[in-house]
Amino acid sequence: MPQWLCNQLMRAFYNKNRRQIRLLNDCWYFYRTRKNDSKTETESTTSQTPL
């Protein structure tokens, strides 16, 4: 998890800001799935190269 996101989540929990917590949670899942998607695309393109 990026440090900026972790800091904002801690601040949102400290302030009990439910709206901010939900938004940051969505950002984290979006970030994580995008990162995983790009990782699988890279793996699939490298596995398709002929030997």
C-alpha positions as CSV (number, residue, x, y, z in Angstrom):
1,M,0.0,0.0,0.0
2,P,1.4,3.4,-0.9
3,Q,2.4,5.5,2.1
4,W,0.2,8.5,1.1
5,L,-2.8,6.2,1.1
6,C,-1.9,4.6,4.4
7,N,-1.5,8.1,6.0
8,Q,-4.9,9.2,4.7
9,L,-6.6,6.1,5.9
10,M,-5.1,6.5,9.4
11,R,-6.3,10.1,9.4
12,A,-9.8,9.1,8.3
13,F,-10.0,6.4,10.9
14,Y,-8.8,8.8,13.6
15,N,-11.4,11.4,12.6
16,K,-14.1,8.7,12.2
17,N,-14.8,10.0,8.7
18,R,-16.8,7.1,7.2
19,R,-17.2,8.8,3.8
20,Q,-13.4,9.2,3.5
21,I,-12.8,5.7,4.6
22,R,-15.1,4.3,2.0
23,L,-13.5,6.4,-0.7
24,L,-10.0,5.4,0.2
25,N,-11.0,1.8,0.5
26,D,-12.3,2.0,-3.1
27,C,-9.1,3.7,-4.2
28,W,-7.1,0.9,-2.6
29,Y,-9.0,-1.9,-4.4
30,F,-8.9,0.0,-7.7
31,Y,-5.1,0.5,-7.3
32,R,-4.6,-3.2,-6.3
33,T,-6.6,-4.6,-9.2
34,R,-5.0,-2.3,-11.7
35,K,-1.6,-3.3,-10.5
36,N,-2.5,-7.0,-10.7
37,D,-4.0,-6.6,-14.2
38,S,-0.9,-5.0,-15.5
39,K,1.2,-7.8,-13.9
40,T,-0.8,-10.5,-15.5
41,E,-0.6,-8.7,-18.9
42,T,3.1,-8.6,-18.6
43,E,3.3,-12.3,-17.7
44,S,1.0,-13.3,-20.5
45,T,3.0,-11.4,-23.1
46,T,6.3,-12.8,-22.0
47,S,5.0,-16.3,-21.9
48,Q,3.8,-16.0,-25.5
49,T,7.2,-15.3,-27.0
50,P,8.5,-18.2,-29.1
51,L,11.6,-20.0,-28.1
